[in-house]
Amino acid sequence: MQTDWIIDVLADLRSYAEMNGLPATAASLEDATLVALAEVASVQARDRSGAGSAARMGHDGAARQAGNITWLFAGGDNG
């Protein structure tokens, strides 16, 4: 998948933060990783359903654009 790299980068940054005494940064990067995983999965699901390009272009409304994490966690990817 072409978006796996972002997960790897976040993991590297988190490791660096942990090894260099930056626990708050490490915790934030862990949160960012979870958000990125959810968002990537959402985009992939929309792409598989054929709705991905329309959603990214705003044809389903601005709140449904790919990358809108508020919409994602509000259950917006359920249909």
ChimeraX attribute file (.defattr): number of C-alpha atoms within 10 A of each C-alpha:
attribute: neighborCount
match mode: 1-to-1
recipient: residues
	/A:1	6
	/A:2	5
	/A:3	12
	/A:4	11
	/A:5	10
	/A:6	14
	/A:7	16
	/A:8	12
	/A:9	12
	/A:10	19
	/A:11	17
	/A:12	13
	/A:13	16
	/A:14	22
	/A:15	15
	/A:16	14
	/A:17	17
	/A:18	15
	/A:19	11
	/A:20	10
	/A:21	10
	/A:22	13
	/A:23	13
	/A:24	11
	/A:25	15
	/A:26	21
	/A:27	14
	/A:28	12
	/A:29	19
	/A:30	17
	/A:31	13
	/A:32	16
	/A:33	19
	/A:34	14
	/A:35	15
	/A:36	19
	/A:37	15
	/A:38	15
	/A:39	18
	/A:40	19
	/A:41	14
	/A:42	20
	/A:43	21
	/A:44	16
	/A:45	14
	/A:46	19
	/A:47	15
	/A:48	10
	/A:49	9
	/A:50	11
	/A:51	14
	/A:52	18
	/A:53	14
	/A:54	16
	/A:55	20
	/A:56	19
	/A:57	13
	/A:58	13
	/A:59	12
	/A:60	13
	/A:61	11
	/A:62	13
	/A:63	15
	/A:64	20
	/A:65	20
	/A:66	22
	/A:67	16
	/A:68	14
	/A:69	18
	/A:70	11
	/A:71	15
	/A:72	20
	/A:73	12
	/A:74	9
	/A:75	10
	/A:76	14
	/A:77	14
	/A:78	7
	/A:79	5
